[in-house]
Amino acid sequence: MDKRILSTAIIGVAMIATAAILGSSFRNRNANEDSISVIGLGTKDFVSDEILWSASFTTNSPDIKTAYNKITSDQKTVSNFFIGKGFKSNEFSFGAISFEKKFREVRIENPNNTYQNQYTQVFDGYEARQTIVFSAKNNPDLMKRIEQVSNKTSELINSGVELSSNSVQYTYSKLPGLKQSLIESATKDARERAEKIVETGNGDLGKMKRATLGVFQITGQGSTEEDSYGGINDTYSKNKTARITVRLEYELD
């Protein structure tokens, strides 16, 4: 075959291939442009139906046996205190007793140089600790009593026991159903937004191309806390707000 004919043939094939690539790119570009992406929001206020509250008390003694006897005596005092507040013995529980060796720092004076004193750790006895836990689920009466007594533990000081209280935590037992309803609400909201936008522009909404679920957030009602990438789960507010976003992308006809 003549070299000029071969060159012409190669150039022709190359032009056809280039045209095919450009045409495909143009079609893909238009396919991406002929779409609309909208974000829908689902939100709901709700009241927690679960509560968890715990507190701890400690005692110190030079030997572990005395520390144990003292902490078990304090346990009875704490138990009687809450029973006196109207609680039944099965409405709270005690954790296992734990022990920790305590040390104090003692300075060793250097008679030759007062600026080079040394320090050493000296055994200072045992600290015994025990925790008491209250919880309630779908029990408004018990939840209310736990809330009320959590602010009155300072009264135990008169009995020789200092109770260290943790923060009350609130959760919700129906989160799976709540999340499902929010997804449905957010999806409906996104669809309505897309329809309104397309209707305003005299267009037609096509089939959905993809859907992306946002992060599930739970905050206290009225909170101004910004959304977190990893999600927010407020456990300190009894009255909460749950929210979720859904991003939908539709084709345009």
Secondary structure, DSSP 8 states (H G I E B T S, - for coil): --HHHHHHHHHHHHHHHHHHHHHHHHHHHHHHHSEEEEEEEEEEEEE--EEEEEEEEEEEESSHHHHHHHHHHHHHHHHHHHHHTT--GGGEEE---EEEEEEEEEEE--TT-GGG-EEEEEEEEEEEEEEEEEEEES-HHHHHHHHHHTT-GGGGGGGT---EE---EEE-TTHHHHHHHHHHHHHHHHHHHHHHHHHHTT--EEEEEEEEE---EEEETT------TT-EE--S-SEEEEEEEEEEEEEE-
